[in-house]
């Protein structure tokens, strides 16, 4: 399973998302710091979930990072767009 699929699976398991996009942006960072050459180091997540309504922006980000658990160590950059 590639990293994009792992991220998606972790988020689907943790949240009742009404919309979820996991976008691999690694190609945009080729040769930059943090590029490990795997093509799976930089991601953007766009997610809407009802549970986010009562959370602050920081709480939403913390919840996503908690859901990803050990995957966080394998991702160099993660842009989050959460609503």
N, C-alpha and C positions, 0 to 999 in steps of 0.2 A: 504494500500500500504506500503510495507516495505521500509526501508531507501535506499537500493540499487536502487529500482524502482523510488523513489523520486529523487535521484541524477541523474539517467539516464534521467528522464522526464525533469528536469530543464536544463540539458545540451543540449538535443535534441531541446528544445524550443529556446535556446539562440545561438546555433552554427550550422553551416552546416558542421557537422563532416563527414569525409569520413571513419573514423574508430573510434569506441568508445568501450571501455571496462570499466566496473565498477566492481571492485573486492572487495568483503568483506573479509578482512584479520583479522577480529576481533578474530577469533579462535586462531590466533598466539599470541594474547596479553592477553589471559585469565589470570586473577589474577594480571595483571600489573596495574600500575596507569592509570587511565582514563577508565578502563574497568568497565562499569556500570552494567554488567551482562546481558545486552539486546542482546548481540551477534551482535550489529549493531553500533559499535563505531569507528572502524578503517577501512578505505577504501583506495584503490588505483584506480586512474583514468588514463587510457591510452587513449589519444585522439589525432587525427590528424584532423586539420581543415584548409581550405585554408586561412581563416582570420588570422591565426596565423603567416603567412609568414612575414608580415610586423611588427610584434610585438617582443619586447625583451622578454626574459624569464620571467622577473618580470611582464611585462604587461600581458603576457598570464596567469600567476598565478592570478593576480588581476582580470582579466576578468572572470575566472572560479569562483573565490570566490564571485564576484558580481552576477554572474548568479545563484549561489546557495542560495544567500540571507540568510534568516532566518535558512536554513538548517545547515549553518555553526555552529550555536550554539548547534546543536544536534550531531555533529561529533567531536570526540576527536582528531583523527588523519586522515589527508588526504594527501596521497602521490600523486603527480601529475607528469605525464610523458606526456608532450605536444609537438606536432610538427606540 
